[in-house]
Amino acid sequence: MAMTVGALAHPNHISKPMDIMWHANCYKQFSSGIFFSSTKRTTFRAMRKKRAAFAEIVRNKFSAAVDVEKTAAAMMLELTALVTVRKSQKKIINVMDMMFHWFDKHTLDRHNQEGVVLQLVSTETESNRMSPKWSDEARLVWTKNLKMGSDQKSVYEVKFMVDPKFGKPGAITVSNGYENEFYLESVNIEGVVDFPCNSWVQPQRVMSVQRIFFCSKAYLPGETPEGLKELREMELRQLRGDGKGLRTPSDRIYDYDTYNDIGNPDKGMEFVRPTLGGNKNPHPRRCRTGRPPTKTDENMESPVNESTTIYVPRDEEFEEAKQEALDVGKLKGILRHIIPTVTAIVRDSKFFKGYSDINGLYSDASLLENKKQKMKLPLPKIFNKVQENLKFDPPKLISRDTSCCLRDDEFGRQAVAGINPLSIERLTVFPPVSKLDPSIYGSQESALGEEHLIGHLEGMSVQQALEENKLFILDYHDMFLPFLNQINTLDDRKAYGTRTILFLTSLGTLKPIAIELSLPPTKLGSASNKQVLTPPVDATAYWLWQIGKAHVCSNDAGAHQLIHHWLRVHACMEPLIIAAHRHLSVMHPIYKLLKPHMRYTLKVNALARQVLINAGGIIESNFTPGKYSMEFSCAAYRDWWRFDHEGLPADLIRRGVAIPDPTQSHGLRLLIEDYPYATDGLLIWSAIERLVQTYVNYYYPDASVVQSDTELHAWYHESINLGHADLSHASWWPKLSTPNDLIAILTTIIWITTAQHAALNFGQYPYGGYVPTRPPHMRRLVPNQHDDPDEYANFIREPQQYFLSSLPSFFEATKYMAVIDIISAHSPDEEYIGERKDLLSTWSADTEIVEAFYRFSMEMKKIEKEIEGRNGDSNLRNRCGAGVSPYELLMPSSEPGVTCRGVPNSITI
């Protein structure tokens, strides 16, 4: 329908420059007559007179408006910005893909018209109202604005027009009018302000809201400039979401959920697993994905299918370099696993028949045995050639030790300098006493007696050894015993609850002197089944001792992976990361401090739920608790985990391996002086603590500033009450009222995400890649003449074969080796402790903070030199000596690959 004259705005209303273009368009349409309806009563001449009169008024007003616009434009300031976009070789900002669209004129016009729209926001508000000041829109068009480009990045130039009274820019909004997402690295207005963005920007068709990016300057909530307050809260609301619906890959929403997605009841009863989180199985929370429930159980979330990936917020995804390195590792692992599988089929045996079978899996077999003994496979020559190229690298341990079983001195050394240095405790009571309910699990008393120890104490009595802090214990009795009836009914799983007593020798090394192996009572109320092994005096005792140590190592492997590594590091840190994104603005100084320490963790944990801790996954397939692995972790979370004990000094004191001593450099004295994990770790802990002290005291000069920080308290409160909801009632949670409280909390978080994780993760293949010395599970119990005389006779006849048949099968071992080889590797894009790529861009105006980070970086280099010196000190026998591996897991830096060193900034693989 045509528009009448009355519908057109009165020309006297044309006064604002922003209305000029609209009215100019009106004038053109009016002159052509399209605004008039054809009315029979209106003569053509009368109509023409009206149109001419009205057109003259519009022309005059339009000319005046143009003059106003020119005057206003002359008064506007032009700000030139450089926009850095990082290219993707695969799918994001794929310029070649865009070029295909640009060949089409219609598409070209549309892209040029839309492009990327940017708009500056002032730190100030309009004088006549409290709304922010905005610049004019600026458009970035890929084909027009390119200033410089490289294989990795492209830099575009855009110009903003702002009022002279605009004030300092504090934020920038970005709207993506293209078809694909792109990665916006930064926007820089030289000499004025930096906007570190580092985020994927979704197209408007996917995400209609504009993206908000803030300037690099840190602001506490109460210090936020007036012009940014509304945007600060708006951004946090977007990140929190509404807790509803299915999350899609482009989302940026952080929310909580229980672990109700590790089972898959639709596949059958054998894949049913309980929900982790709640009264029955307390556990930290995970990032919510919102997937629909399974068909079988509406309380369980359906797993992802093969064509999709598990949701994490878009910016938590792996960058391309890391994903490519992981894909290569997975492919290599699959290929490495194929050859042994084919070999086992051809040989018609899934078990190792001799050590040559095991040693033949490694590429440099000359380090392990004579080349003449290398395993010869009954396969075509081509397979043997392929096999040579796909063999595993020798793990760190066996490249220096050609024995097939773990030596006693190496067993003791690994308790303080191996992949699990967190279980060793000082023995304070002998015999050790269980805390389990005796009506269910039998007598609390141990079967260990003085007669088992007295000959191994260098002339001391047991009491004297206790008083002089010479006795230590690896105690897995109470941890495993409640699960053993279930574990020992699983196929190819046999386990004990073990206790191992170690003596601290005059040389400063630990030696195992007794092992207690316990099974639960055969029926309720009956006595538990316990036996004690001591160092061997003959051939039979030698092999029993080796099998006993292997059972201890399998207990240790389970505790390491399921409690110290998965629970204490990965699972318990995830809620604090989720809460940080939900409640700490990117402008918040604590968010800026923690940002590099949160990198990739949500993605790694999501992958763990998909392939590691899921029903039938790698953890269940390889470690002693099998399908009960996550319930095993839940029990430790319920009965043992405490955030206030997670810092290194507190953990050492809890385990009794250190005592408080203000005269010492770190405020405590180690009772095992040559404890590489602790001595190296305390160097890093103290450096982190000093950095955090400087940082916190800069932004929080007194307790009142801490107490008035609403975002900080929302973060900490939600971390506890939603993220750790099952333990939120505990009285041991640290208070957050003073700068010192905040320093302690942040130091603990940074320690866990950096050094603690590095010590537990990156040595898994170097220390665990030779299965006989650290089996992840055992398949047979220690032979007992009274329980099974025939089996015992077989053991006496072929003890080595009995030992080998107790280990994981050929298939299980190679699969396990392939997995830990992948997760022990550093990726090419790793960022290590002491490195901050955003240092100058984030704190350019805060010289005290920049200097603190520089000092921290220098401290990491100094620590690296100190560790190198220690590893060359022959007096430190737990890290230096013939056949002794240097302890390098807490060396701050590393090259890519499996290096058994390097401390990344975050929990990553």
N, C-alpha and C positions, 0 to 999 in steps of 0.2 A: 504494500500500500504506500502511496506517495505521502510525503510529510507536508503539512500545511505551514504557513508563515508563522502561526502562533506557536508552533513547536520549536522554533529557533530561538536561542537565547537573545535577549535584547542587546543591541550593540553597545549600549552604555555600560554593560557589564564586562566588556572586554578590557581588562585592565592589568591582569597579571601576565608576565612573560610566559609562564608555563602554559597559558591558554592560547598562545599565539598560533601555534601550528593547527590546533583544532579549528580555530576561527578562520584561519586562512583557507582551510579545506571547505568550511561552510560557505565562504565567499565564492569559491570556484563553483560549488554546486548551485548556489543561489543564482549566480550569473547565467547558468545554463538552464535555469528554470525548473529544475527537478523537484524543488520544494513546494511547488504549487499544484493543487489538484485542478482538474479540468471541470470547471463549473459553467453550466450553460448560461447562468444569469450574468456572469462576469465577462464583460467585453474584453477583447484582446487589448484595446487601447488603454483601458483603466488598469488592467493587469500590468501592462508594460510600464505605466507611470509609477505604480507602486514599487515595481521591481527596481526601476532606475533610482528612485529616491532612497530606497533601502540600501541599494548597492553603494551609493555615494557615502552614506553614513559608515558602512562597513569599511570602505576603502580608507576613509579618513582615520577611523579607529585603528585599522590594521597598520597604517603607516606610522601612527603614533606608537603603537605597540612594538613595532620593529625597532624604532628609535630607542625605546625603553630597553629592549633586549640587547641592542648593541652597547648601550651604556652599561648595563649590568654585566655583560660579557667582558667589557673592558676592565671592570673592577674585579672580576673573578681571578683566582690564582690557579695556575696549572701545576699539578704535581705529577712527575713522571715516575712510574713504578716498573720494576723488573719482576716479572712473574716466572718462577722456575717450575717447570713441569717435568717430572721424571717419566721417561718413556717405558713402555712395556713391550717386550719382544713378542708377546703372545696374544694378548687380547685387549689390554687397556691402552688407550691413546695409540692405537696402531695407526700411524699416519698413512701407511700404504692402503689400509682398508678405507680410510677416509677419502683418499684420492679417487678411489673408484666411484664414490658418491659424488665427488666434485665434478666429474665429467658430465654429470647430468645437470643442465642449467637450472632446472627447478630446484633441485636439491642444493645446488651451490647457493642460489639466492636465499633459500631458507636458512642454510647454515650461517651465511654472512649476516642475516637479519637477526638470528638468535645468538649464536656464539656463546661465549662465557660472559656473563654479566657480573661486574664487580662494583661494589659501592662502599665507600669509606664511611665510618661512623666516628664521630668526634667523642673525646672524653668528656666534652661539655654538653649541656642541654640548651635548648632554645630559651632565650631570655623570657619570653612571654608564656612559656609552658614547660613542663618537665620532661618533654620527649627529647630523644637524642637528636643531634644535628647530623644530617646526612649530606654527602657529596652528591653531585650528579652521577648518574650511572656511567660506567666505562665498559666498553665491550672489547673482548679479546677474541679475535678470529684467527684460527690456526694458519690460514693462508696469507694473512695480511700483517700480523704483528710480530712475526718471528724476527728476533734480533740476532741470536746465535744458537747453534744446535750442535749436539754431539751424539755419540752412540747411546749415551745414558740419559742425557738431559737436554731440554730445549728451554731457552730463555726468551720470553716475549716482553714487548714494551707496551704499556698502556698508559693513558694520560687521564688524570682525574681533574675535574674542575670543582674548586671549592671556594666558598665565600671567604674574604679576608679575615673575618672573625670566626672562622670555622673552629679554631683551636687545634690541639694536637690529635691526630688520628689515634684511636685506641682499639678499633676493631674493623674488620672488613667482612662483608657478606659476599657470597659467591653463589651464583646460580648457573647450572650447566645446561645449556640449550642443545647440546649435541646428543647423539644417540647412545654414546658409550660413556662409562665412567672414566675418570682420569685421576692421576695422582698429583696432587698439588703439594709441592715441596715448600715453597716460600713465596712471599710477596715482600719486596724491599723497596722502600722509598728512601733513596740514598740521602743520608744526612738528617732524616726525619724520623723514620720508624721502621722496624722489622716485624714481619708477621711470620713466625715459623709455623707452617701448616701441617706438613707431613701426614696427609690423610687423603683417602680416596673420596672424590666428589662424584656423587651419583647424578645421572641425568634427571631432569625435571619430571620426565614421564614415570620415573621410579620413585623419586623422593621430591615431593612438591615444595617442601620447606627449604628456605635458603640455608646454606651452611654458614656458620659463624666462626671466624677465626680472630683471635685476640693478639694484641701486640706482645712482644717478648717480655715486657716488664711484669714482675710478680707483684700481685696485690693480695693482701689478706682481705677477707670479705668486708670488714668494716672500713677498709681503705679504698674500696673500689670507686673510681670516678663516677660521678652521677650519670654521665652519658652511657656507661657500660653496665650499670646494675641490672637493668631489665634483661639485657642480652645474656648476662652471666647466668641468671637463673633460668632463662629460656633454654640455653644450651644444656644445662643439667637436667631439665625436665625431659628434653628430647632423649638424652642418654638413659634415663631411667625407664622410659616407656610406661605402658599401662599394665604390664604383667599379663597381657592376653594375647591369644593368637599364635600362629605359626611364625617363627622367625625365618626370614629369608636371607640369602647370602649378602644382600646389599644393606641390611640393617646395621645400625650402630647402637643397639640396645643391650644394656647390661642388667641382668636380673638373676634371681636365685631359683634353684630347684633341688630336690633330693636326687640321689643317684638311683632313679627308677628306670634306668635305661641300659643296665649292663646285662640283663637277661633277655631272652626271646622265647616266651612261652608258646608262641605260635609254631615253633619248630619242634616242640615236644617237651616232655617233662624233664629230660636231662638238661634243658637249657633254661629252666626256671631258676631264678635267683631272687633273693630278697631285696627289698629297697634299702639302700644305705642312707640313713638319716631318719631319726625318730627314736622312740624309746627303746625299741627292741634292738636295733642296730645303729647306735649313734655314729654320726659321721659328719664331717664338714659338708657344706653345700657346694653345688656346681653352678655353672652358668646355664640359665634356662634356654631351651631351644623351642619348646612349644609343639613338638611333633605329636601327632595323634596317638591315642592309646593302641595297644595291641588288640587283636580280635579276641584273644583268649582271656585277657585280664585287663580291665579298663584302668586299673591303677598303675599299669606298667606302660612306659612310653615305647613306641615302636622304634626299632633300629633304623638307621639310614640304609637305603638300598645301594646297590653297587654303582649306580650312575650319579649319586649325589654325595656331598661331603657333609659332615656334621657341622652344625652352625657354631660359629663364633662371630662376634662383631667384626665388621669388615676390616678394620684396621689391625685386628689381631691375627690375621692370616699371615702365613709365611711369605716373605719376599721371595722373588723368583730364584735368586742364587741359592737360598737355603732349600727351597722346594726341589730344585734340580739336583742338588747334592744328595738330598734324601731319596729322591727317585733312583738315582744311580746306585746308592747304597742298597736300596731294596732289590733292584734288579740283580746286583752282584750277589746279594744274599740268596735270592731264589736260585740262581745258577749254581752257586756253591752247594746248595742243598740238593740239587738234582743229581749230581754225580754220585754222592754217597748213597742216595736212595736207590739209584740204578745198581750200584755195587752190591747193596744189601740184598736186592732181589736176585741178582745173578748168583750170589754166593749162598742164597737160601738161608740167610742168618741175619737177624736184626741186632745181634749183640756183638760186642767187641770180643774177638777170639784171642787177641794178644795186644801188647803195647804197640806193635808195628801197625796195627789197624788205626790206632789213635794218632800215632806220630806221622803216619802217611797223609794225614789231613792237612799238614802244614807245608808251606812252600820251601822252607829252608830246613829240610830234614837232617842236614848234616849237623845242625846244632843239637839235635835230639838223639841221634843214633847213627851208627855206621850206615852209609848209603846202601850197602849190600842188603840191609835188613828192611829197606823201604817196601811198603806194601805193593805187591804186584796184583793188578786187577785183571781178571779174565774177561777183558773187554777189547774191542777192536782198537787199533793203534790211534785212530782219530780221537776216540774217547779219552785215551791216556794223555794225548796232547792237550785236549781241552781241559782235562782234569788238572794238569800241571799249572795252567794259567789261572785256574779258579781256586787254587788251594788257599787256605788261610795263612796270613802272616803269623809267625810264631808269637804267642803272647809274651809280654815282658818277663814274666816269671820263668818260663821254661827256656828262654833264650840264654839264661844264665845257670840253669840247673837241669842236668840231664837225667835226674832220678825220676822214677815213675810215680812215687808217692811223696807226699808232703813231709819234709824233714821236720823234726820237732822244733828246732830253732826257728825255722821259717814259719811254722804254725804259730809260735809265740810272737814272732816279729809282726805278722800280719794283724794281730790283735791291736797293735798300736800304729802300724804303718801300712795297712792294707786297704782294701776297698770298704771294710766296715770297722773303723776304729772307734765306733760309738757304743759298743756293747760291753767293753771291758769295765769291770767294777772292782773296787777294793773289797776283799773279804773281811768282814768285821766280826762275824760269829762263826764258830766252827763246832760241830758240823752245820752247814747251811740249813735254814728252816723254810719250809714252804708256807705261803700265805693262803693256799687253797683250802676249801672246806674239806676237812678230813673225813666227814661222813660220806662224801661223794668220791673224793680222789685218794683216799687212804691216808696213811700216817704222814704228818708234816715233817717227820724226821728223815734226814738223809741217810743213805747206806754208807756214806763216806765215814771213815774212821781215822784216827791218828796213825794206825798201822799202815794205811795206804800212803801216807805222806812222809813219815819220819825219816826214811832213808834218802830223801831227795831235797833236804833243806840245808845242806852245807853245814851240818852239825847242830843246827838249831832245833829246839823243841817247837811244836806247833804253836804254843802260846807265845813263845818268844818271836816267832815269825809274824804272828798277828800283831804283836805290840810294836814291832819294828817296821810295819807296813810292807811286808815282803810277800804276802799272799793276795792273789787276785783271782777273779772268777768270771767265766762266761756262763751266765745262768739263763738257760732257756727252758727250765723245768716248768715253771708256772705258766709260761707263755704258750707252750705246745701241749701240755698234758690234757687240758680240757677238750682238745680237738683230735686227740690221737685215735679214739675209737672210730671216729668217722674217717680219718685219713687212712688208717690201716685197712679199711674195707675197700678202698679204691683200688682199681687195677694198677699193678706195678708201682705201688706206693707203700713204703714201710718206713716208719719214723719212731723216734724216741723223744722224750723231753730230756735234754742233756744238761749236765753241769760239768764244767771243766775247771779244775784248779790249776793255776799257774804260779810259779815261784819266780820272784825277781832276784836274779843271780847277782853276784858281786860285780859282774861285768856290765850290769845294767840291762841285760836281756831277760826275756821271759821264757820259761820252759814249762810245758805241760807236764804235770806230775800225777794227775789222776783224772779219770773220766767216769762220771756216773751216768748210766743209761736207765731211764725209767719208763715204764708202761703203766697205764691206768689199771685199777683193779679189774679182775675178770667179772666180778659182780659187785653190786652195791654193798659197801660195808666191809668187803674183804681187803686183804693187804695188797698194796701196790707191788708191782714186779720191778725190782731194781737190781742192777749189777754194776760192779765197779771194775774198771780196767786201769792198769798201771803200766809204766814204761816196760818194754819187753826184756826178758832175760833168756828167751830161747826163740826158736823159729816159729812155733805155734803162737806164742804170745806176741811176736812181732806182727803177724798178720791180723790177729784180733785187735791189736792196737791200731793198725792202719785202718781197719774197717770202722773201729770206734771213732777215730779222728774224722773219717769221711762223714759219719753221721753228725758229728758236731759241726762240720763245715756246711752240711746241707741245712741244719738248723740255722746256722749263721747267715747263709745265703737268703733264707726265707725272711729272717728278721731284718736283714739289711734292706731287701727289696720292698717288703710289704709294710714295714714300720718306719725305719729310719729314712728311706728314700721316698716311697710313695706317700705315706701318711704325713710324716713330719714336714716334708718339703713341698711336694706338689699339691696335695689335697688341702693342707692347712693354710697355705698361702693364697689359694684361689679366692676365698671369700674376702680377704683384705684387698685384693686387686679389683674384684667386682665393685666393692664399696667405694674404693678410691675413684673409679670412673663415674660412679653414680652421685658422689657428694663432694668431691674436690674439683673445683673448676681448674681448667688448664692454666689459669692465671695464678692458682694457689701455689705458694712456694713449696709446700710439702708435696704436691703433685709433681712439680718440676723436679724435685729431688728424687722422687721414687720412679719417675717415668722409665728410665732405662732398665730398672730392676723389675719391671712388669712385662717386658718385651717377650712375646711368643708364649708365655706360660699358659694362657687360656687355650691356645691352639694345641700345645703339647698335651695338655690334660684331656682335651676333646679327643685327640687321636688315641690316647690311652684308653678312654672309655670304649672306643671303637674296635681296637685290636689288641690291647694289652690286658686290661682288667675285665673284659667282657666274658660272658659265658663261653667256655671253650677257647678263650684267647691265649695269648702267649704266657701270661702269668700262671693261669690255671694249668696249662700244659706242661710247665717246666718246674714249678716250685712245689715244695713239699705239701703245703695245705691243699693243693688242687682246687676243686670247686668251692672249697671253704676259705679261699684266700682272702676275700674281702671281709668276710665275717671275722677272720683272724685280725685284720687291720682295725675293724670296728671295736674289738675287745681291747686292743691297745689304746685306742682313742678314749674309750670310756674309763679305763682303769689307770692309765699311766700318763697320757699326754697333758702337758701344762705349758701354756705360752710363756709363763714367767720363768720356766726352766730351759727355754730354747736357746737363749744366748750362750755363747761358748763358756765363759767363766761359770755361769750357773749350772750348766750341764756337767762340767768337770767336777764341780763341788758336789752335785747331787750323786754322782757315781762314786764319790769318795777317792778319786784319783788326784784330787788337788784339795788343798785347804786354804782358807783365806790367810793372807799374809801381807799387810800393808807395806812391809819393807821391800817386797819384790816389785819388779818393774810393772807387772800387770795386776798387782794386788792379790796374787795367790802364788802358792808354791806347789809345783807338781811333785807327786810322790813317785812317779816314774819319770826320772829326769830326761831320759832319752825317749820321748814320746813324740815322734815326728809330726803327727797330725795336730797335737796340742801345741807344741812349741812353734810350729809354723803358723798355725791358726791364730794364736794369740797375737802374733805380729800384725796380721791382717785385721783382726778384731779391733785392736787398739787404734790402728790407723783409721778404720771406719768410724770408731767412736769419736776420735778427735775431729774428723771432718763434720760429723753430725753435730757435735757440740758447737763448733764455730757457726755452722749454718743456722741451727735453731736459735742460738743466742742473738744472732743478727736480726732475725725476724720477730723473736719473742723475748724481749729484754726482761720481762718479768711475768709472774704467774697470771696477772690480770689479762694479759694479751692472749695467753693460752685459753683461759676460761671464757673469754668473749668470742672466740673463734667458732662460729656456728657450723661452718663446713667441716672443720676438724673433728668436732664432737659428733656430728652426724655420721662421719666416716667410721670413727672408732666404735660408736654405739651400734651401728648397723652391722659392722664386721662381727661383733660378738653376738648380738641378739637375733640376727637373721642368718649370717654366714656360719656361725658356730652355735646355732640355736640349741643343740642338745646339751651343751655345756655352759650355756649363758648364765646359769644360776651359780656357777662355781665362784667361790670367794677369792680365788687366787688371781683372777684377772687384774693386771696392773691398773692403777688409777691413772687418770689423765687430767692433772690439775696444774702441773708446774712444768717449766722448761726441762727440768731433769727427768720428769716422767716421760715426756715426749722424746727426749734423747734416747732413753733406754728402749722404748718401743721401736723407734726407727732404726737404731743400731741393730737390734735383733732381727728385724725384717730384712735389712740389707745384708747382714751376715748370712742368713738362711738362703736368700736368693742368689748369693754369689758363692762364697767360699764353701759353705756347707754343702750346697748342691754339687759343686765341682768335686769335692772330696768323695762324694758318694756315687757320682755318675761316670766320670770320664776315665775311671780305672776298671770298669766292669769287664771289658775284654782283656786288657793287659793282665789283670789278676785272676779273672775267672774263665778265660778262654781255653784253659787246659783242664778238661772236665775231671780227670782223676784226682786232681789236687783241690778242687772246689766244686763238687757235684751239686747242682741245684736241687736234686732230690735223690733218694736211694730207693732201690727196688727190693732189697732183702735186709732182714735184720742180722745182727751179729749171730753167728752159729752158736747154738747151745746144745751141749751133749745130752742134757736132761730133757729138753723140750722136743728135740728131733734128732735121734741118734744117726739116722741115715744121712740127713743133710750134713751133720757134723762130720761124718766119715768122708763125704764128698769134699768137704772143706779141707780136711787133713790131707787127702790125696792130691787135690789141686787147689791150693790156697789162692794162687794168683788168679786162676779162672773164676773162683768164687768171688774174689774182690771185683773183677771186671764185670761179672754178671750182676753185681749189686749196683752198678752205675747206670745212668740213663742209657737207653738203647742208642745204636748207631744213628737212627733217624732223629731221635730226640736231641742227641748231643749236637749234631750239625745244625739243626734248626735253632737251637739255643745259642750256639756260637755265632751264627749269622745275625741274630737279633742283637746280641750285646755288642757285636762289632759295629753295627749301625749306630746304636745309641751312645756308643763311647766316642764317636767322632765329632770333631768340631767342623762346622760349616764355614765356607769362605767369607760369609758376611758377619762372622762372630764379632761382637764388641766386648772387649775385656775390661776387667775392673781397673779403674784409673783412667779409662778413655771416656771422654764426653765430646761427641761431635757437635753438640749444640751449645758448648760452653760460652763462646763469645756472643753468639746470637741471642742467648737466653739471659745472660747476666752482664751485658756490655756496660751497663751503667752502675753495676755493683762490684767495684774493684775488690772489695774484701772477700766476696764470694768467689770471684775468679781466682784470686790468689790462693784461697783455701783449696780449690780443686787442683790447682797447679801443684801445691805442696803434696796433696794426696797422690797425684800421679807420680811425683818424684819418690814418694815413699814406696809405692809399688815397685818401682825400679830398684830401690835400695833393698827391699825385701827379697826380690829375686836374686840379687847378689848374695844376700845373707844365706838364703837357702842353698845356693850353689856351694858356698863355703862349707856349710854344714854337711852337705852330701859328700864332701871330700875329706871330712875329718874322721880319721881312723879310730878315734876314741868313741865315736857315736856308732856303735855296732848295729843299731837297728836301721841304719841308712848307708853304711859304708863297710865294705869288706868283700872278701872273695865270694863271688856268687850272690852277693846282696844287691838288690835293686835300690838305687837312690830313690828317696821319696820326693816326688815332683808334682804330686797332685795339686798342691797349693802354690805352685809357681804361677804368678799372675798371667803371663803371656803364653801364647802357643801359636804354632802354625796350624793350618787346616789338617783334618784327618785324625786318626787314632794316635795320639801323642802321649797320653798318660800325664798330661800337664795342662795348665791353662784354667783361669778362673773367669768365665764369662760374667757379664753384668746381670744376667737373669737366669731363670730356670728354663733351660733350653736343651736341645739335643743336637 
